Amino acid sequence: MRAIAISEPGGPDVLTWREVPDPEPGPGEVLVEVAATAVNRADVNQRQGSYPPPPGASEYPGLECSGRVAALGPGTDGSGWRVGDEVCALLAGGGYAERVAVPVGQLLPVPAGVGLVEAAALPETACTVWSNVFMTAALGPGESLLVHGGGSGIGTFAIQLARARGARVLTTAGSPEKLARCLELGAVAAVNHRTEDFAARVREETGGAGVDVVLDIMGGSYLDANLRSLAVGGRLVVIGLMGGRRAELDLGRMLVRRLSVHATTLRSRPLAEKAEIVSQVAGQVWPLVGKGTVRPVVDRVLPLRDAAEAHRIMESGGHVGKILLSTG
């Protein structure tokens, strides 16, 4: 098969389109013929050498894909999946390829009303948002959520899903176009993080109370402002470190206001945990996608061989939603 390999850590040009050995599904795995994959920030970090795949995962980038079941590995006969089924999948790696072996517990059906290529925009995004905002932070109806990077794949999905489940959503973004799109998707307020103090705007928009949950991709540089944005009993979930790994934490503020900080990653979790997240997404999120209440936001689709160009687009920051790579 052909795949995108990383020749050495570096810029987008280190992504090379080459012939590589076909994967073989191991026990509990199925082989998927890939129709499309999606570009995630983690792929950029892996290309740069700062986010290697976990032990046993494919060396090729790609944390999600869509396609068709091509073969069933040992121990999957009773799984309910059949050769030819259209699926999308959460991966630990390997999506930037024509075929990938997937643990059977990480397969999802393509939701009703979603095309096969478009479905590649969903698994990593939906599992990340569901596991962090709803499983970890337990956002409930009537509560409020601040989403950083509202124009990203994660951001556009989080806005829609939180709103669909009865929450009030505020967001940050870096351009007027992205702010407008966030409002169209259901955010009640959109803050330009380049020109405004988002913590001050959050307090203003919430009557001084703050939000119940913050979903953060920045890490260290946003820590203090995120804590100032939280209501009493608020929960901060950090899923990215674009703003650095370290910051000073005011434990006094946390004690007085009963705040909590969570930092999570999805890629390296045990298979059983991923399977539970995927199962909950299938039961809780997929019906909303099928009804059209929550939809994947796709900025553009490029050929898989043009992965380097896709990474350049992601790093420029001009896209809204997901950038997809198609094998067709």
Secondary structure, 3 states (H helix, E strand, C coil): CEEEEECCCCCHHHEEEEECCCCCCCCCEEEEEEEEEEECHHHHHHHHCCCCCCCCCCCCCCCEEEEEEEEECCCCCCCCCCCCCEEEEECCCCCCECEEEEEHHHEEECCCCCCCCHHHHCHHHHHHHHHHHHHHCCCCCCCEEEECCCCEHHHHHHHHHHHHCCCEEEEEECCHHHHHHHHHHCCCEEEECCCCCHHHHHHHHCCCCCEEEEEECCCHHHHHHHHHHEEEEEEEEECCCCCCCCCCCCHHHHHHHCCEEEECCCCCCCHHHHHHHHHHHHHHCHHHHHHCCCCCCEEEEEEHHHHHHHHHHHHHCCCCEEEEEECC
